[in-house]
Amino acid sequence: MPLDSDNTINSHLVTDTVSPDKDVDGLNTVNEGRVAVGDLEGFVPCTPNGVMELIKRSVEWSGVEIAGSNAVVLGRSKIVGTPASELLKWHHATVTICHSKTKNLSQLTAQADILVVAIGRAEMVKGSWIKPGAIVIDCGINSIPGQSRPQIPNDTKKSGQRLVGDVAFEEAKKVASYITPVPGGVGPMTVAMLMKNTVLSAQRQARKLLNPQWGLRLLPLNLKTPVPSDIQIARSQEPKDIVLVAEEVGLYPNEVNQYGHKKAKISLSVLKRLQHQKNGKYVVVAG
C-alpha cells in the first residue's frame, strides 16, 4: 500500500502492527529507531539500504569513498530520505538534508560528492546542479508525457507516458561519475534488499527453532532491611505484560491465550513442538 499517498494517513498505525522481528520492510517504529541510533542489526528499510549498496559498489568507477565525503540528500520522507541520510551518517559521511523549504538548493547540491535525490519532482535536478565526478542516486519515479529514449527499450507506455526520475538524466550523466537510471536503478535494488531481509528473517527464525534460548530480562529488586514479607515483595513489583514474558521464553503468539495483560493459558501444542528439547524444571510458586 502507498504509505506516502495523497490521502493523509497515520502510516505507523499500519506498520507498527507488524512485529519488529518480521518487519522485512524496515518500517516499524522500532526498526526505524534502530537506524536512527546507528544500530543496523535490525531490518534496514529496503530502498535506503539499496541506495547504500549502489553507492558502495560505485566506488571503483567514481573513486568517491563514503567516509569523509560530503553527502546531500534531497527529500526527508520517513521511507527514503530520512533513513538514507542516517545510513550515510553512520557510514561516516558529512550529511546535509534538503527539502522544499531549503534555500539555495542548487548551490548545496553542487558541493555534494554523493547526491541522493528523493524529492518527488520530475527531472528537477539539472546537470548544472551536480558536482563533476559526483555519485548521483535517483530514487524518484515520475510519469510524464514524451517519446521513448533509445537506451531504454519500451520506455513509453501506450498512453504516451514515460517514466523519469527526479534527475534530468541526459544532462546529469555528462557530469556525474556514476548515476542510476529510472527505471532500472534503485527500483530493482529495493526488491533485492527486500529479498535479503526476508532471507535474514527466515535465518533468524530458524536459529530460534533449532537453538531456543530464553531472553528473560529480570525486573529490578530493591533490597531492604529488614527483609519484607513475600507478599510485600510481590506487591512492590509491577508484573510484566504476559505477551512480553511469552516472547522472552520463546513462545509463539498462537500458543498463548491471554486473560488480561498479566495472565495466560499456554497451548499443549508447545509440548509437541519442544519434544526434542532437553527437559527443564517446572517450579510452582504458591502462597
C-alpha positions as a Markdown table, in Angstrom:
| # | Residue | x | y | z |
|---|---|---|---|---|
| 1 | Met | 0.0 | 0.0 | 0.0 |
| 2 | Pro | 1.2 | 3.6 | -0.6 |
| 3 | Leu | 2.2 | 4.9 | 2.8 |
| 4 | Asp | 3.1 | 8.3 | 1.4 |
| 5 | Ser | -0.1 | 8.8 | -0.6 |
| 6 | Asp | -2.3 | 11.8 | -1.5 |
| 7 | Asn | -4.6 | 10.9 | 1.4 |
| 8 | Thr | -3.5 | 11.7 | 4.9 |
| 9 | Ile | -3.0 | 8.5 | 6.9 |
| 10 | Asn | -1.0 | 7.6 | 10.0 |
| 11 | Ser | 1.3 | 5.1 | 8.4 |
| 12 | His | 2.7 | 3.9 | 11.7 |
| 13 | Leu | -0.7 | 2.6 | 12.8 |
| 14 | Val | -0.3 | 0.2 | 9.9 |
| 15 | Thr | 3.5 | -0.6 | 10.1 |
| 16 | Asp | 3.6 | -0.9 | 13.8 |
| 17 | Thr | 1.0 | -3.8 | 13.7 |
| 18 | Val | 3.9 | -5.9 | 12.2 |
| 19 | Ser | 6.3 | -7.4 | 14.7 |
| 20 | Pro | 9.7 | -5.8 | 14.5 |
| 21 | Asp | 11.2 | -9.3 | 14.1 |
| 22 | Lys | 9.1 | -9.9 | 11.0 |
| 23 | Asp | 9.2 | -6.3 | 9.6 |
| 24 | Val | 11.2 | -7.1 | 6.5 |
| 25 | Asp | 10.3 | -3.7 | 5.0 |
| 26 | Gly | 12.0 | -2.0 | 7.9 |
| 27 | Leu | 9.2 | 0.4 | 8.5 |
| 28 | Asn | 8.2 | -0.5 | 12.1 |
| 29 | Thr | 9.0 | 2.3 | 14.6 |
| 30 | Val | 11.4 | 0.0 | 16.4 |
| 31 | Asn | 13.5 | -0.7 | 13.3 |
| 32 | Glu | 13.3 | 3.0 | 12.3 |
| 33 | Gly | 14.6 | 3.9 | 15.7 |
| 34 | Arg | 17.5 | 1.4 | 15.5 |
| 35 | Val | 18.6 | 3.0 | 12.2 |
| 36 | Ala | 18.4 | 6.5 | 13.9 |
| 37 | Val | 20.8 | 5.5 | 16.7 |
| 38 | Gly | 23.2 | 3.5 | 14.5 |
| 39 | Asp | 22.0 | 0.0 | 15.4 |
| 40 | Leu | 21.9 | -1.7 | 12.0 |
| 41 | Glu | 21.3 | -5.2 | 13.3 |
| 42 | Gly | 17.5 | -4.9 | 12.8 |
| 43 | Phe | 15.8 | -4.6 | 9.5 |
| 44 | Val | 17.1 | -1.7 | 7.5 |
| 45 | Pro | 14.4 | 0.0 | 5.2 |
| 46 | Cys | 14.8 | -1.5 | 1.7 |
| 47 | Thr | 15.2 | 1.5 | -0.6 |
| 48 | Pro | 17.7 | 3.3 | 1.6 |
| 49 | Asn | 19.6 | 0.0 | 2.0 |
| 50 | Gly | 19.6 | -0.4 | -1.7 |
| 51 | Val | 20.9 | 3.2 | -2.1 |
| 52 | Met | 23.8 | 2.4 | 0.2 |
| 53 | Glu | 24.6 | -0.8 | -1.7 |
| 54 | Leu | 24.7 | 1.1 | -5.0 |
| 55 | Ile | 27.0 | 3.8 | -3.5 |
| 56 | Lys | 29.4 | 1.2 | -2.1 |
| 57 | Arg | 29.6 | -0.6 | -5.5 |
| 58 | Ser | 30.1 | 2.7 | -7.4 |
| 59 | Val | 33.4 | 3.4 | -5.7 |
| 60 | Glu | 35.5 | 1.6 | -8.4 |
| 61 | Trp | 34.1 | 3.9 | -11.1 |
| 62 | Ser | 33.8 | 7.1 | -9.1 |
| 63 | Gly | 36.7 | 6.9 | -6.7 |
| 64 | Val | 34.5 | 8.5 | -4.1 |
| 65 | Glu | 34.7 | 7.0 | -0.6 |
| 66 | Ile | 31.7 | 7.3 | 1.6 |
| 67 | Ala | 33.8 | 8.1 | 4.8 |
| 68 | Gly | 34.7 | 11.8 | 4.8 |
| 69 | Ser | 32.6 | 12.7 | 1.8 |
| 70 | Asn | 30.1 | 15.5 | 1.5 |
| 71 | Ala | 26.7 | 13.8 | 1.0 |
| 72 | Val | 23.5 | 15.7 | 0.2 |
| 73 | Val | 20.0 | 14.1 | 0.4 |
| 74 | Leu | 17.1 | 15.8 | -1.3 |
| 75 | Gly | 14.0 | 14.8 | 0.5 |
| 76 | Arg | 13.2 | 13.9 | 4.1 |
| 77 | Ser | 10.4 | 11.3 | 3.8 |
| 78 | Lys | 10.2 | 8.6 | 6.5 |
| 79 | Ile | 10.6 | 5.9 | 3.9 |
| 80 | Val | 13.6 | 7.1 | 1.8 |
| 81 | Gly | 15.2 | 10.5 | 2.6 |
| 82 | Thr | 15.5 | 10.4 | 6.4 |
| 83 | Pro | 16.8 | 6.8 | 6.7 |
| 84 | Ala | 19.1 | 7.3 | 3.7 |
| 85 | Ser | 20.6 | 10.3 | 5.5 |
| 86 | Glu | 21.0 | 8.3 | 8.7 |
| 87 | Leu | 22.8 | 5.4 | 6.9 |
| 88 | Leu | 25.2 | 7.8 | 5.2 |
| 89 | Lys | 25.9 | 9.4 | 8.6 |
| 90 | Trp | 26.7 | 6.1 | 10.2 |
| 91 | His | 29.0 | 5.3 | 7.3 |
| 92 | His | 30.9 | 8.5 | 8.3 |
| 93 | Ala | 29.8 | 10.9 | 5.5 |
| 94 | Thr | 29.1 | 14.5 | 6.3 |
| 95 | Val | 25.4 | 14.8 | 5.5 |
| 96 | Thr | 23.2 | 17.7 | 4.5 |
| 97 | Ile | 19.4 | 17.1 | 4.2 |
| 98 | Cys | 17.5 | 19.4 | 1.9 |
| 99 | His | 13.7 | 19.7 | 1.4 |
| 100 | Ser | 11.0 | 22.0 | 0.0 |
| 101 | Lys | 12.0 | 24.9 | 2.3 |
| 102 | Thr | 15.7 | 24.7 | 1.7 |
| 103 | Lys | 17.2 | 27.9 | 0.1 |
| 104 | Asn | 20.0 | 28.0 | -2.5 |
| 105 | Leu | 19.3 | 24.3 | -3.3 |
| 106 | Ser | 21.5 | 24.1 | -6.4 |
| 107 | Gln | 24.4 | 25.6 | -4.6 |
| 108 | Leu | 24.2 | 22.9 | -1.9 |
| 109 | Thr | 23.9 | 20.0 | -4.4 |
| 110 | Ala | 26.9 | 21.4 | -6.4 |
| 111 | Gln | 29.1 | 20.7 | -3.3 |
| 112 | Ala | 28.0 | 17.1 | -3.0 |
| 113 | Asp | 30.4 | 14.2 | -3.6 |
| 114 | Ile | 27.3 | 11.9 | -3.1 |
| 115 | Leu | 23.9 | 13.1 | -4.1 |
| 116 | Val | 20.8 | 11.1 | -3.2 |
| 117 | Val | 17.6 | 12.5 | -4.8 |
| 118 | Ala | 14.1 | 11.6 | -3.5 |
| 119 | Ile | 12.2 | 14.8 | -3.9 |
| 120 | Gly | 9.2 | 13.6 | -6.0 |
| 121 | Arg | 9.5 | 16.1 | -8.8 |
| 122 | Ala | 10.2 | 15.0 | -12.4 |
| 123 | Glu | 13.7 | 15.9 | -13.6 |
| 124 | Met | 14.1 | 18.7 | -11.1 |
| 125 | Val | 17.8 | 18.3 | -10.6 |
| 126 | Lys | 19.7 | 19.6 | -13.7 |
| 127 | Gly | 23.2 | 18.8 | -14.8 |
| 128 | Ser | 24.4 | 22.2 | -13.7 |
| 129 | Trp | 23.4 | 21.3 | -10.1 |
| 130 | Ile | 25.8 | 18.4 | -9.9 |
| 131 | Lys | 29.5 | 18.5 | -8.9 |
| 132 | Pro | 31.7 | 17.0 | -11.6 |
| 133 | Gly | 32.6 | 13.4 | -10.7 |
| 134 | Ala | 29.8 | 13.0 | -8.1 |
| 135 | Ile | 27.8 | 9.9 | -7.4 |
| 136 | Val | 24.1 | 10.5 | -8.2 |
| 137 | Ile | 21.4 | 8.1 | -6.9 |
| 138 | Asp | 18.0 | 8.9 | -8.3 |
| 139 | Cys | 15.2 | 7.4 | -6.1 |
| 140 | Gly | 12.4 | 9.3 | -7.9 |
| 141 | Ile | 9.9 | 7.8 | -10.2 |
| 142 | Asn | 7.5 | 10.1 | -12.2 |
| 143 | Ser | 5.3 | 9.6 | -15.2 |
| 144 | Ile | 5.5 | 12.4 | -17.8 |
| 145 | Pro | 4.3 | 12.7 | -21.5 |
| 146 | Gly | 7.0 | 12.2 | -24.1 |
| 147 | Gln | 8.8 | 10.0 | -26.6 |
| 148 | Ser | 10.8 | 6.9 | -25.5 |
| 149 | Arg | 14.5 | 7.1 | -25.0 |
| 150 | Pro | 16.6 | 4.8 | -27.3 |
| 151 | Gln | 18.8 | 3.5 | -24.5 |
| 152 | Ile | 15.7 | 2.2 | -22.5 |
| 153 | Pro | 13.5 | -0.2 | -24.5 |
| 154 | Asn | 9.7 | 0.1 | -24.0 |
| 155 | Asp | 10.2 | 3.3 | -22.1 |
| 156 | Thr | 6.9 | 4.8 | -23.3 |
| 157 | Lys | 3.6 | 3.3 | -22.4 |
| 158 | Lys | 0.6 | 3.1 | -24.8 |
| 159 | Ser | -0.8 | 6.1 | -23.0 |
| 160 | Gly | 2.1 | 8.2 | -24.3 |
| 161 | Gln | 3.6 | 8.5 | -20.8 |
| 162 | Arg | 7.1 | 7.5 | -19.8 |
| 163 | Leu | 8.9 | 7.1 | -16.5 |
| 164 | Val | 11.6 | 9.5 | -15.4 |
| 165 | Gly | 13.4 | 10.2 | -12.1 |
| 166 | Asp | 13.9 | 13.4 | -10.1 |
| 167 | Val | 17.2 | 14.0 | -12.0 |
| 168 | Ala | 17.5 | 15.2 | -15.6 |
| 169 | Phe | 19.3 | 12.0 | -16.7 |
| 170 | Glu | 20.7 | 13.1 | -20.1 |
| 171 | Glu | 22.2 | 16.2 | -18.6 |
| 172 | Ala | 23.4 | 14.6 | -15.4 |
| 173 | Lys | 25.2 | 11.7 | -16.9 |
| 174 | Lys | 27.6 | 14.0 | -18.7 |
| 175 | Val | 28.7 | 15.4 | -15.3 |
| 176 | Ala | 28.4 | 12.6 | -12.8 |
| 177 | Ser | 30.9 | 9.8 | -12.5 |
| 178 | Tyr | 28.1 | 7.4 | -11.6 |
| 179 | Ile | 24.3 | 7.8 | -11.9 |
| 180 | Thr | 21.4 | 5.4 | -11.6 |
| 181 | Pro | 18.8 | 5.4 | -14.4 |
| 182 | Val | 15.0 | 5.4 | -14.0 |
| 183 | Pro | 13.6 | 2.9 | -14.5 |
| 184 | Gly | 16.2 | 0.2 | -13.7 |
| 185 | Gly | 18.2 | 1.7 | -11.0 |
| 186 | Val | 17.1 | 2.0 | -7.4 |
| 187 | Gly | 13.8 | 0.0 | -8.0 |
| 188 | Pro | 15.4 | -3.4 | -8.6 |
| 189 | Met | 17.8 | -2.8 | -5.7 |
| 190 | Thr | 14.8 | -2.1 | -3.4 |
| 191 | Val | 13.4 | -5.5 | -4.4 |
| 192 | Ala | 16.8 | -7.2 | -3.8 |
| 193 | Met | 17.1 | -5.7 | -0.3 |
| 194 | Leu | 13.5 | -6.9 | 0.5 |
| 195 | Met | 14.5 | -10.4 | -0.5 |
| 196 | Lys | 17.7 | -10.0 | 1.6 |
| 197 | Asn | 15.7 | -9.0 | 4.6 |
| 198 | Thr | 13.3 | -11.9 | 4.0 |
| 199 | Val | 16.1 | -14.4 | 4.0 |
| 200 | Leu | 17.6 | -12.8 | 7.1 |
| 201 | Ser | 14.3 | -13.1 | 8.9 |
| 202 | Ala | 14.0 | -16.7 | 7.9 |
| 203 | Gln | 17.5 | -17.5 | 9.1 |
| 204 | Arg | 16.9 | -15.8 | 12.5 |
| 205 | Gln | 13.6 | -17.7 | 12.9 |
| 206 | Ala | 15.4 | -21.0 | 12.1 |
| 207 | Arg | 18.1 | -20.3 | 14.7 |
| 208 | Lys | 15.4 | -19.7 | 17.3 |
| 209 | Leu | 13.7 | -23.0 | 16.4 |
| 210 | Leu | 16.9 | -25.1 | 16.3 |
| 211 | Asn | 18.6 | -23.5 | 19.3 |
| 212 | Pro | 16.0 | -21.8 | 21.5 |
| 213 | Gln | 17.3 | -19.7 | 24.3 |
| 214 | Trp | 15.4 | -17.7 | 26.8 |
| 215 | Gly | 16.0 | -14.0 | 26.8 |
| 216 | Leu | 14.4 | -13.2 | 30.1 |
| 217 | Arg | 15.0 | -9.7 | 31.4 |
| 218 | Leu | 14.9 | -9.6 | 35.2 |
| 219 | Leu | 12.9 | -7.0 | 37.0 |
| 220 | Pro | 15.0 | -4.8 | 39.4 |
| 221 | Leu | 14.8 | -5.8 | 43.0 |
| 222 | Asn | 15.2 | -3.1 | 45.7 |
| 223 | Leu | 16.9 | -4.8 | 48.7 |
| 224 | Lys | 15.6 | -3.7 | 52.1 |
| 225 | Thr | 16.5 | -4.3 | 55.7 |
| 226 | Pro | 14.8 | -5.9 | 57.5 |
| 227 | Val | 13.7 | -8.3 | 54.7 |
| 228 | Pro | 10.0 | -7.7 | 53.8 |
| 229 | Ser | 7.4 | -10.4 | 53.7 |
| 230 | Asp | 6.8 | -12.4 | 50.5 |
| 231 | Ile | 3.5 | -10.6 | 49.9 |
| 232 | Gln | 5.2 | -7.2 | 50.3 |
| 233 | Ile | 7.9 | -8.1 | 47.9 |
| 234 | Ala | 5.3 | -9.3 | 45.3 |
| 235 | Arg | 3.2 | -6.1 | 45.7 |
| 236 | Ser | 6.2 | -3.9 | 45.3 |
| 237 | Gln | 6.8 | -5.1 | 41.7 |
| 238 | Glu | 4.8 | -4.2 | 38.6 |
| 239 | Pro | 4.4 | -7.5 | 36.7 |
| 240 | Lys | 5.4 | -7.7 | 33.1 |
| 241 | Asp | 2.9 | -7.9 | 30.3 |
| 242 | Ile | 2.3 | -11.6 | 29.7 |
| 243 | Val | 2.9 | -11.2 | 26.0 |
| 244 | Leu | 6.4 | -9.9 | 26.7 |
| 245 | Val | 7.1 | -12.8 | 29.1 |
| 246 | Ala | 5.9 | -15.3 | 26.4 |
| 247 | Glu | 8.2 | -13.7 | 23.8 |
| 248 | Glu | 11.1 | -13.9 | 26.2 |
| 249 | Val | 10.7 | -17.6 | 26.8 |
| 250 | Gly | 10.3 | -18.4 | 23.1 |
| 251 | Leu | 6.5 | -18.9 | 22.9 |
| 252 | Tyr | 4.7 | -18.1 | 19.7 |
| 253 | Pro | 1.6 | -15.8 | 19.7 |
| 254 | Asn | -0.7 | -18.7 | 18.6 |
| 255 | Glu | 0.5 | -20.7 | 21.6 |
| 256 | Val | -0.6 | -18.1 | 24.2 |
| 257 | Asn | -4.2 | -17.5 | 25.1 |
| 258 | Gln | -4.3 | -14.2 | 27.1 |
| 259 | Tyr | -6.5 | -13.5 | 30.1 |
| 260 | Gly | -5.9 | -9.8 | 30.5 |
| 261 | His | -2.4 | -8.4 | 30.5 |
| 262 | Lys | -0.9 | -10.4 | 33.3 |
| 263 | Lys | -2.2 | -14.0 | 32.8 |
| 264 | Ala | -2.4 | -16.5 | 30.0 |
| 265 | Lys | -3.0 | -20.2 | 29.3 |
| 266 | Ile | -0.4 | -22.0 | 27.2 |
| 267 | Ser | -1.4 | -24.4 | 24.5 |
| 268 | Leu | -0.3 | -28.0 | 25.0 |
| 269 | Ser | 0.9 | -28.0 | 21.4 |
| 270 | Val | 4.1 | -26.4 | 22.9 |
| 271 | Leu | 5.0 | -29.8 | 24.3 |
| 272 | Lys | 4.9 | -31.4 | 20.8 |
| 273 | Arg | 7.0 | -28.5 | 19.3 |
| 274 | Leu | 9.6 | -28.8 | 22.0 |
| 275 | Gln | 9.6 | -32.6 | 22.4 |
| 276 | His | 13.2 | -32.9 | 21.1 |
| 277 | Gln | 14.5 | -30.3 | 23.6 |
| 278 | Lys | 16.1 | -31.2 | 26.8 |
| 279 | Asn | 13.7 | -31.3 | 29.8 |
| 280 | Gly | 13.9 | -28.3 | 32.1 |
| 281 | Lys | 12.5 | -27.8 | 35.6 |
| 282 | Tyr | 8.9 | -26.9 | 36.4 |
| 283 | Val | 8.6 | -24.7 | 39.5 |
| 284 | Val | 5.2 | -23.8 | 41.1 |
| 285 | Val | 5.1 | -20.9 | 43.5 |
| 286 | Ala | 2.0 | -20.8 | 45.7 |
| 287 | Gly | 1.1 | -18.7 | 48.7 |
